[in-house]
Amino acid sequence: MHAEAPTSVTYKITSPTGFNIMLTFRAESEEEMFKLINTIENKLIEGGYKNQNGNVIKHETSSSNGDWKEDPATDNQKKVLTEWGVWKDGITKGKASKIISERLGK
């Protein structure tokens, strides 16, 4: 039996030539997923892909020291932490990832 990876992200995008595509990526941890997201979004942006709603794929630039953990929490992290009642202004991606991982028992 094959077990699915605990984290995943799905992109519904349109290619530069107009084809709709759905891509799902899976990872073993949130930390691994955030690194993967950064790589995926860079490639999609460079390739001219857009969200199916026509907007440019959202990409947050990394912090000046290159450590993604110090970047501001993503909108999705903020949403999850707000739903759990633990959001505080100024939480970083790294801190948010740690809180989420701890809550999920990882």
N, CA, C and O atoms as CSV, one atom per row, in Angstrom:
chain,resi,resn,atom,element,x,y,z
A,1,MET,N,N,0.838,-1.168,0.000
A,1,MET,CA,C,0.000,0.000,0.000
A,1,MET,C,C,0.893,1.244,0.000
A,1,MET,O,O,1.900,1.286,0.706
A,2,HIS,N,N,0.529,2.239,-0.779
A,2,HIS,CA,C,1.296,3.469,-0.907
A,2,HIS,C,C,0.661,4.558,-0.053
A,2,HIS,O,O,-0.518,4.874,-0.210
A,3,ALA,N,N,1.443,5.123,0.845
A,3,ALA,CA,C,0.952,6.226,1.672
A,3,ALA,C,C,1.319,7.548,1.018
A,3,ALA,O,O,2.423,7.703,0.495
A,4,GLU,N,N,0.406,8.488,1.048
A,4,GLU,CA,C,0.680,9.803,0.471
A,4,GLU,C,C,1.569,10.609,1.401
A,4,GLU,O,O,1.545,10.441,2.620
A,5,ALA,N,N,2.352,11.486,0.795
A,5,ALA,CA,C,3.186,12.403,1.580
A,5,ALA,C,C,2.271,13.316,2.395
A,5,ALA,O,O,1.162,13.628,1.960
A,6,PRO,N,N,2.723,13.741,3.559
A,6,PRO,CA,C,1.860,14.522,4.456
A,6,PRO,C,C,1.568,15.952,4.002
A,6,PRO,O,O,0.614,16.556,4.492
A,7,THR,N,N,2.346,16.506,3.092
A,7,THR,CA,C,2.073,17.858,2.620
A,7,THR,C,C,1.991,17.866,1.106
A,7,THR,O,O,2.666,17.088,0.433
A,8,SER,N,N,1.164,18.746,0.579
A,8,SER,CA,C,1.055,18.860,-0.872
A,8,SER,C,C,0.616,20.271,-1.238
A,8,SER,O,O,0.046,20.997,-0.423
A,9,VAL,N,N,0.894,20.639,-2.478
A,9,VAL,CA,C,0.436,21.907,-3.023
A,9,VAL,C,C,-0.014,21.631,-4.450
A,9,VAL,O,O,0.631,20.874,-5.176
A,10,THR,N,N,-1.117,22.244,-4.848
A,10,THR,CA,C,-1.640,22.072,-6.198
A,10,THR,C,C,-1.729,23.426,-6.881
A,10,THR,O,O,-2.219,24.396,-6.305
A,11,TYR,N,N,-1.255,23.478,-8.100
A,11,TYR,CA,C,-1.324,24.679,-8.920
A,11,TYR,C,C,-2.279,24.420,-10.067
A,11,TYR,O,O,-2.163,23.405,-10.755
A,12,LYS,N,N,-3.224,25.328,-10.282
A,12,LYS,CA,C,-4.089,25.315,-11.462
A,12,LYS,C,C,-3.629,26.485,-12.309
A,12,LYS,O,O,-3.925,27.642,-12.011
A,13,ILE,N,N,-2.902,26.166,-13.366
A,13,ILE,CA,C,-2.238,27.199,-14.147
A,13,ILE,C,C,-2.615,27.118,-15.620
A,13,ILE,O,O,-3.171,26.125,-16.088
A,14,THR,N,N,-2.299,28.180,-16.326
A,14,THR,CA,C,-2.475,28.232,-17.775
A,14,THR,C,C,-1.104,28.450,-18.390
A,14,THR,O,O,-0.359,29.340,-17.980
A,15,SER,N,N,-0.782,27.628,-19.374
A,15,SER,CA,C,0.519,27.737,-20.036
A,15,SER,C,C,0.551,29.000,-20.889
A,15,SER,O,O,-0.494,29.585,-21.174
A,16,PRO,N,N,1.749,29.424,-21.298
A,16,PRO,CA,C,1.849,30.602,-22.162
A,16,PRO,C,C,1.094,30.433,-23.492
A,16,PRO,O,O,0.741,31.419,-24.139
A,17,THR,N,N,0.853,29.180,-23.889
A,17,THR,CA,C,0.120,28.927,-25.136
A,17,THR,C,C,-1.373,28.693,-24.910
A,17,THR,O,O,-2.102,28.372,-25.849
A,18,GLY,N,N,-1.836,28.855,-23.644
A,18,GLY,CA,C,-3.264,28.811,-23.369
A,18,GLY,C,C,-3.821,27.489,-22.871
A,18,GLY,O,O,-5.038,27.369,-22.732
A,19,PHE,N,N,-2.991,26.494,-22.596
A,19,PHE,CA,C,-3.481,25.212,-22.103
A,19,PHE,C,C,-3.608,25.240,-20.584
A,19,PHE,O,O,-2.700,25.697,-19.889
A,20,ASN,N,N,-4.743,24.749,-20.067
A,20,ASN,CA,C,-4.933,24.653,-18.617
A,20,ASN,C,C,-4.243,23.404,-18.104
A,20,ASN,O,O,-4.337,22.332,-18.700
A,21,ILE,N,N,-3.552,23.562,-16.991
A,21,ILE,CA,C,-2.768,22.479,-16.408
A,21,ILE,C,C,-3.006,22.462,-14.907
A,21,ILE,O,O,-3.113,23.515,-14.278
A,22,MET,N,N,-3.089,21.269,-14.334
A,22,MET,CA,C,-3.151,21.135,-12.890
A,22,MET,C,C,-1.952,20.291,-12.451
A,22,MET,O,O,-1.784,19.157,-12.901
A,23,LEU,N,N,-1.127,20.851,-11.572
A,23,LEU,CA,C,0.063,20.172,-11.073
A,23,LEU,C,C,-0.042,20.027,-9.569
A,23,LEU,O,O,-0.380,20.984,-8.872
A,24,THR,N,N,0.246,18.833,-9.059
A,24,THR,CA,C,0.277,18.611,-7.615
A,24,THR,C,C,1.664,18.105,-7.242
A,24,THR,O,O,2.197,17.187,-7.865
A,25,PHE,N,N,2.236,18.722,-6.214
A,25,PHE,CA,C,3.541,18.327,-5.705
A,25,PHE,C,C,3.371,17.895,-4.256
A,25,PHE,O,O,2.582,18.478,-3.513
A,26,ARG,N,N,4.116,16.872,-3.863
A,26,ARG,CA,C,4.030,16.356,-2.498
A,26,ARG,C,C,5.420,16.361,-1.859
A,26,ARG,O,O,6.434,16.238,-2.547
A,27,ALA,N,N,5.449,16.506,-0.535
A,27,ALA,CA,C,6.711,16.494,0.201
A,27,ALA,C,C,6.484,15.849,1.564
A,27,ALA,O,O,5.353,15.707,2.028
A,28,GLU,N,N,7.577,15.469,2.180
A,28,GLU,CA,C,7.519,14.779,3.470
A,28,GLU,C,C,7.397,15.724,4.661
A,28,GLU,O,O,7.046,15.287,5.757
A,29,SER,N,N,7.683,17.021,4.464
A,29,SER,CA,C,7.583,17.968,5.582
A,29,SER,C,C,7.213,19.345,5.045
A,29,SER,O,O,7.377,19.627,3.858
A,30,GLU,N,N,6.714,20.193,5.931
A,30,GLU,CA,C,6.385,21.553,5.533
A,30,GLU,C,C,7.641,22.300,5.091
A,30,GLU,O,O,7.608,23.052,4.118
A,31,GLU,N,N,8.738,22.095,5.801
A,31,GLU,CA,C,9.988,22.774,5.457
A,31,GLU,C,C,10.427,22.404,4.042
A,31,GLU,O,O,10.803,23.268,3.250
A,32,GLU,N,N,10.374,21.116,3.739
A,32,GLU,CA,C,10.719,20.652,2.396
A,32,GLU,C,C,9.756,21.245,1.368
A,32,GLU,O,O,10.169,21.618,0.270
A,33,MET,N,N,8.466,21.333,1.724
A,33,MET,CA,C,7.472,21.871,0.803
A,33,MET,C,C,7.729,23.339,0.510
A,33,MET,O,O,7.627,23.752,-0.645
A,34,PHE,N,N,8.055,24.135,1.503
A,34,PHE,CA,C,8.299,25.557,1.258
A,34,PHE,C,C,9.494,25.766,0.338
A,34,PHE,O,O,9.479,26.665,-0.502
A,35,LYS,N,N,10.518,24.950,0.487
A,35,LYS,CA,C,11.666,25.036,-0.418
A,35,LYS,C,C,11.239,24.663,-1.839
A,35,LYS,O,O,11.637,25.313,-2.806
A,36,LEU,N,N,10.425,23.611,-1.954
A,36,LEU,CA,C,9.948,23.165,-3.256
A,36,LEU,C,C,9.072,24.229,-3.913
A,36,LEU,O,O,9.196,24.483,-5.111
A,37,ILE,N,N,8.186,24.852,-3.132
A,37,ILE,CA,C,7.307,25.895,-3.657
A,37,ILE,C,C,8.116,27.031,-4.255
A,37,ILE,O,O,7.795,27.523,-5.336
A,38,ASN,N,N,9.154,27.445,-3.563
A,38,ASN,CA,C,9.992,28.528,-4.052
A,38,ASN,C,C,10.583,28.171,-5.420
A,38,ASN,O,O,10.564,28.989,-6.340
A,39,THR,N,N,11.101,26.961,-5.549
A,39,THR,CA,C,11.689,26.513,-6.814
A,39,THR,C,C,10.630,26.422,-7.910
A,39,THR,O,O,10.851,26.886,-9.029
A,40,ILE,N,N,9.486,25.828,-7.592
A,40,ILE,CA,C,8.413,25.661,-8.574
A,40,ILE,C,C,7.932,27.020,-9.072
A,40,ILE,O,O,7.825,27.240,-10.279
A,41,GLU,N,N,7.642,27.931,-8.146
A,41,GLU,CA,C,7.099,29.229,-8.546
A,41,GLU,C,C,8.102,30.024,-9.367
A,41,GLU,O,O,7.714,30.718,-10.307
A,42,ASN,N,N,9.390,29.935,-9.030
A,42,ASN,CA,C,10.400,30.611,-9.853
A,42,ASN,C,C,10.343,30.114,-11.292
A,42,ASN,O,O,10.371,30.910,-12.230
A,43,LYS,N,N,10.264,28.794,-11.465
A,43,LYS,CA,C,10.234,28.206,-12.815
A,43,LYS,C,C,8.949,28.595,-13.553
A,43,LYS,O,O,8.993,28.907,-14.743
A,44,LEU,N,N,7.827,28.580,-12.869
A,44,LEU,CA,C,6.558,28.932,-13.510
A,44,LEU,C,C,6.544,30.400,-13.930
A,44,LEU,O,O,6.092,30.733,-15.025
A,45,ILE,N,N,7.040,31.273,-13.058
A,45,ILE,CA,C,7.100,32.703,-13.371
A,45,ILE,C,C,8.022,32.939,-14.563
A,45,ILE,O,O,7.672,33.665,-15.493
A,46,GLU,N,N,9.213,32.315,-14.530
A,46,GLU,CA,C,10.166,32.457,-15.638
A,46,GLU,C,C,9.573,31.963,-16.954
A,46,GLU,O,O,9.852,32.516,-18.018
A,47,GLY,N,N,8.748,30.911,-16.869
A,47,GLY,CA,C,8.155,30.323,-18.071
A,47,GLY,C,C,6.915,31.038,-18.586
A,47,GLY,O,O,6.380,30.667,-19.631
A,48,GLY,N,N,6.446,32.067,-17.865
A,48,GLY,CA,C,5.289,32.825,-18.318
A,48,GLY,C,C,3.949,32.185,-18.014
A,48,GLY,O,O,2.937,32.555,-18.608
A,49,TYR,N,N,3.927,31.221,-17.089
A,49,TYR,CA,C,2.660,30.597,-16.706
A,49,TYR,C,C,1.878,31.552,-15.817
A,49,TYR,O,O,2.459,32.388,-15.126
A,50,LYS,N,N,0.566,31.422,-15.839
A,50,LYS,CA,C,-0.308,32.258,-15.017
A,50,LYS,C,C,-1.298,31.361,-14.286
A,50,LYS,O,O,-1.576,30.242,-14.717
A,51,ASN,N,N,-1.833,31.872,-13.162
A,51,ASN,CA,C,-2.941,31.175,-12.513
A,51,ASN,C,C,-4.094,31.127,-13.499
A,51,ASN,O,O,-4.182,31.974,-14.388
A,52,GLN,N,N,-4.972,30.157,-13.359
A,52,GLN,CA,C,-6.085,30.042,-14.304
A,52,GLN,C,C,-7.019,31.238,-14.239
A,52,GLN,O,O,-7.809,31.448,-15.159
A,53,ASN,N,N,-6.946,32.026,-13.175
A,53,ASN,CA,C,-7.762,33.236,-13.113
A,53,ASN,C,C,-7.106,34.388,-13.863
A,53,ASN,O,O,-7.647,35.493,-13.905
A,54,GLY,N,N,-5.927,34.130,-14.464
A,54,GLY,CA,C,-5.248,35.134,-15.274
A,54,GLY,C,C,-4.211,35.944,-14.541
A,54,GLY,O,O,-3.448,36.681,-15.166
A,55,ASN,N,N,-4.164,35.826,-13.226
A,55,ASN,CA,C,-3.177,36.573,-12.447
A,55,ASN,C,C,-1.808,35.923,-12.542
A,55,ASN,O,O,-1.682,34.720,-12.768
A,56,VAL,N,N,-0.797,36.741,-12.366
A,56,VAL,CA,C,0.563,36.210,-12.309
A,56,VAL,C,C,0.683,35.344,-11.069
A,56,VAL,O,O,0.089,35.654,-10.036
A,57,ILE,N,N,1.433,34.278,-11.156
A,57,ILE,CA,C,1.636,33.399,-10.007
A,57,ILE,C,C,2.301,34.196,-8.901
A,57,ILE,O,O,3.302,34.875,-9.129
A,58,LYS,N,N,1.744,34.114,-7.705
A,58,LYS,CA,C,2.272,34.879,-6.577
A,58,LYS,C,C,3.605,34.288,-6.160
A,58,LYS,O,O,3.764,33.074,-6.029
A,59,HIS,N,N,4.537,35.167,-5.959
A,59,HIS,CA,C,5.848,34.738,-5.503
A,59,HIS,C,C,6.371,35.765,-4.514
A,59,HIS,O,O,6.401,36.962,-4.802
A,60,GLU,N,N,6.774,35.295,-3.364
A,60,GLU,CA,C,7.338,36.185,-2.366
A,60,GLU,C,C,8.849,36.078,-2.448
A,60,GLU,O,O,9.397,34.976,-2.466
A,61,THR,N,N,9.514,37.203,-2.497
A,61,THR,CA,C,10.962,37.176,-2.592
A,61,THR,C,C,11.559,36.712,-1.281
A,61,THR,O,O,10.987,36.924,-0.212
A,62,SER,N,N,12.713,36.078,-1.373
A,62,SER,CA,C,13.366,35.605,-0.159
A,62,SER,C,C,14.033,36.771,0.551
A,62,SER,O,O,14.272,37.821,-0.045
A,63,SER,N,N,14.323,36.580,1.803
A,63,SER,CA,C,14.945,37.640,2.588
A,63,SER,C,C,16.351,37.920,2.085
A,63,SER,O,O,16.937,37.109,1.368
A,64,SER,N,N,16.887,39.072,2.465
A,64,SER,CA,C,18.182,39.509,1.962
A,64,SER,C,C,19.302,38.538,2.295
A,64,SER,O,O,20.283,38.455,1.557
A,65,ASN,N,N,19.175,37.802,3.393
A,65,ASN,CA,C,20.235,36.855,3.737
A,65,ASN,C,C,20.001,35.477,3.120
A,65,ASN,O,O,20.779,34.553,3.361
A,66,GLY,N,N,18.937,35.329,2.326
A,66,GLY,CA,C,18.660,34.079,1.637
A,66,GLY,C,C,18.024,33.005,2.503
A,66,GLY,O,O,17.809,31.889,2.030
A,67,ASP,N,N,17.719,33.308,3.749
A,67,ASP,CA,C,17.128,32.324,4.646
A,67,ASP,C,C,15.612,32.472,4.630
A,67,ASP,O,O,15.070,33.414,5.207
A,68,TRP,N,N,14.931,31.541,3.969
A,68,TRP,CA,C,13.477,31.629,3.826
A,68,TRP,C,C,12.775,31.647,5.177
A,68,TRP,O,O,11.669,32.174,5.288
A,69,LYS,N,N,13.391,31.086,6.193
A,69,LYS,CA,C,12.759,31.024,7.516
A,69,LYS,C,C,12.533,32.409,8.107
A,69,LYS,O,O,11.670,32.584,8.968
A,70,GLU,N,N,13.298,33.389,7.654
A,70,GLU,CA,C,13.180,34.748,8.178
A,70,GLU,C,C,12.179,35.598,7.389
A,70,GLU,O,O,11.853,36.710,7.802
A,71,ASP,N,N,11.692,35.083,6.260
A,71,ASP,CA,C,10.702,35.798,5.461
A,71,ASP,C,C,9.384,35.875,6.223
A,71,ASP,O,O,9.138,35.055,7.107
A,72,PRO,N,N,8.534,36.844,5.898
A,72,PRO,CA,C,7.208,36.897,6.527
A,72,PRO,C,C,6.403,35.634,6.212
A,72,PRO,O,O,6.554,35.044,5.142
A,73,ALA,N,N,5.564,35.236,7.134
A,73,ALA,CA,C,4.700,34.071,6.912
A,73,ALA,C,C,3.881,34.269,5.640
A,73,ALA,O,O,3.522,35.394,5.294
A,74,THR,N,N,3.590,33.174,4.950
A,74,THR,CA,C,2.786,33.245,3.732
A,74,THR,C,C,1.326,33.497,4.097
A,74,THR,O,O,0.922,33.345,5.250
A,75,ASP,N,N,0.550,33.882,3.101
A,75,ASP,CA,C,-0.882,34.091,3.327
A,75,ASP,C,C,-1.545,32.811,3.827
A,75,ASP,O,O,-2.410,32.856,4.702
A,76,ASN,N,N,-1.136,31.659,3.264
A,76,ASN,CA,C,-1.732,30.397,3.693
A,76,ASN,C,C,-1.350,30.051,5.130
A,76,ASN,O,O,-2.181,29.555,5.892
A,77,GLN,N,N,-0.096,30.312,5.503
A,77,GLN,CA,C,0.300,30.082,6.893
A,77,GLN,C,C,-0.513,30.976,7.827
A,77,GLN,O,O,-1.013,30.521,8.856
A,78,LYS,N,N,-0.639,32.242,7.459
A,78,LYS,CA,C,-1.410,33.184,8.280
A,78,LYS,C,C,-2.854,32.709,8.423
A,78,LYS,O,O,-3.434,32.788,9.506
A,79,LYS,N,N,-3.430,32.218,7.331
A,79,LYS,CA,C,-4.819,31.735,7.361
A,79,LYS,C,C,-4.961,30.568,8.339
A,79,LYS,O,O,-5.879,30.551,9.159
A,80,VAL,N,N,-4.048,29.589,8.251
A,80,VAL,CA,C,-4.116,28.419,9.139
A,80,VAL,C,C,-3.930,28.837,10.590
A,80,VAL,O,O,-4.693,28.422,11.463
A,81,LEU,N,N,-2.920,29.657,10.846
A,81,LEU,CA,C,-2.661,30.064,12.229
A,81,LEU,C,C,-3.786,30.927,12.792
A,81,LEU,O,O,-4.083,30.864,13.985
A,82,THR,N,N,-4.410,31.730,11.936
A,82,THR,CA,C,-5.569,32.526,12.368
A,82,THR,C,C,-6.730,31.609,12.717
A,82,THR,O,O,-7.395,31.807,13.734
A,83,GLU,N,N,-6.980,30.601,11.874
A,83,GLU,CA,C,-8.058,29.640,12.148
A,83,GLU,C,C,-7.828,28.915,13.469
A,83,GLU,O,O,-8.783,28.596,14.177
A,84,TRP,N,N,-6.578,28.657,13.799
A,84,TRP,CA,C,-6.232,27.972,15.046
A,84,TRP,C,C,-6.173,28.924,16.231
A,84,TRP,O,O,-6.010,28.491,17.372
A,85,GLY,N,N,-6.307,30.232,15.963
A,85,GLY,CA,C,-6.285,31.225,17.032
A,85,GLY,C,C,-4.903,31.504,17.598
A,85,GLY,O,O,-4.783,31.955,18.737
A,86,VAL,N,N,-3.851,31.242,16.817
A,86,VAL,CA,C,-2.488,31.450,17.322
A,86,VAL,C,C,-1.687,32.446,16.483
A,86,VAL,O,O,-0.483,32.598,16.689
A,87,TRP,N,N,-2.348,33.130,15.534
A,87,TRP,CA,C,-1.629,34.100,14.703
A,87,TRP,C,C,-1.230,35.317,15.520
A,87,TRP,O,O,-2.015,35.835,16.315
A,88,LYS,N,N,0.012,35.771,15.309
A,88,LYS,CA,C,0.507,37.020,15.885
A,88,LYS,C,C,1.241,37.761,14.783
A,88,LYS,O,O,1.971,37.144,14.007
A,89,ASP,N,N,1.062,39.069,14.698
A,89,ASP,CA,C,1.771,39.855,13.700
A,89,ASP,C,C,3.270,39.646,13.839
A,89,ASP,O,O,3.799,39.561,14.947
A,90,GLY,N,N,3.943,39.565,12.700
A,90,GLY,CA,C,5.394,39.431,12.696
A,90,GLY,C,C,5.910,38.009,12.671
A,90,GLY,O,O,7.123,37.801,12.631
A,91,ILE,N,N,5.025,37.022,12.693
A,91,ILE,CA,C,5.485,35.629,12.636
A,91,ILE,C,C,6.163,35.384,11.283
A,91,ILE,O,O,5.657,35.788,10.236
A,92,THR,N,N,7.310,34.718,11.330
A,92,THR,CA,C,8.066,34.407,10.110
A,92,THR,C,C,7.621,33.072,9.523
A,92,THR,O,O,6.893,32.310,10.161
A,93,LYS,N,N,8.070,32.799,8.294
A,93,LYS,CA,C,7.784,31.504,7.669
A,93,LYS,C,C,8.305,30.364,8.531
A,93,LYS,O,O,7.628,29.354,8.724
A,94,GLY,N,N,9.526,30.540,9.049
A,94,GLY,CA,C,10.119,29.485,9.866
A,94,GLY,C,C,9.327,29.207,11.127
A,94,GLY,O,O,9.079,28.051,11.469
A,95,LYS,N,N,8.927,30.273,11.826
A,95,LYS,CA,C,8.144,30.128,13.056
A,95,LYS,C,C,6.778,29.515,12.745
A,95,LYS,O,O,6.313,28.623,13.454
A,96,ALA,N,N,6.141,30.004,11.676
A,96,ALA,CA,C,4.838,29.462,11.284
A,96,ALA,C,C,4.959,27.978,10.938
A,96,ALA,O,O,4.118,27.173,11.338
A,97,SER,N,N,5.999,27.623,10.200
A,97,SER,CA,C,6.219,26.229,9.834
A,97,SER,C,C,6.390,25.363,11.075
A,97,SER,O,O,5.850,24.259,11.149
A,98,LYS,N,N,7.146,25.868,12.052
A,98,LYS,CA,C,7.359,25.123,13.295
A,98,LYS,C,C,6.050,24.927,14.054
A,98,LYS,O,O,5.770,23.827,14.531
A,99,ILE,N,N,5.253,25.976,14.168
A,99,ILE,CA,C,3.967,25.883,14.874
A,99,ILE,C,C,3.052,24.875,14.187
A,99,ILE,O,O,2.441,24.029,14.839
A,100,ILE,N,N,2.967,24.975,12.866
A,100,ILE,CA,C,2.100,24.078,12.098
A,100,ILE,C,C,2.581,22.623,12.253
A,100,ILE,O,O,1.773,21.721,12.474
A,101,SER,N,N,3.885,22.405,12.137
A,101,SER,CA,C,4.439,21.063,12.275
A,101,SER,C,C,4.151,20.485,13.649
A,101,SER,O,O,3.765,19.322,13.769
A,102,GLU,N,N,4.339,21.294,14.689
A,102,GLU,CA,C,4.070,20.828,16.049
A,102,GLU,C,C,2.609,20.479,16.242
A,102,GLU,O,O,2.281,19.471,16.867
A,103,ARG,N,N,1.724,21.320,15.700
A,103,ARG,CA,C,0.283,21.067,15.833
A,103,ARG,C,C,-0.134,19.791,15.108
A,103,ARG,O,O,-1.040,19.083,15.548
A,104,LEU,N,N,0.542,19.504,13.985
A,104,LEU,CA,C,0.213,18.322,13.204
A,104,LEU,C,C,0.971,17.090,13.676
A,104,LEU,O,O,0.822,16.003,13.119
A,105,GLY,N,N,1.789,17.275,14.714
A,105,GLY,CA,C,2.517,16.147,15.293
A,105,GLY,C,C,3.658,15.640,14.447
A,105,GLY,O,O,3.933,14.440,14.428
A,106,LYS,N,N,4.335,16.547,13.740
A,106,LYS,CA,C,5.433,16.135,12.855
A,106,LYS,C,C,6.748,16.579,13.394
A,106,LYS,O,O,7.785,16.321,12.782
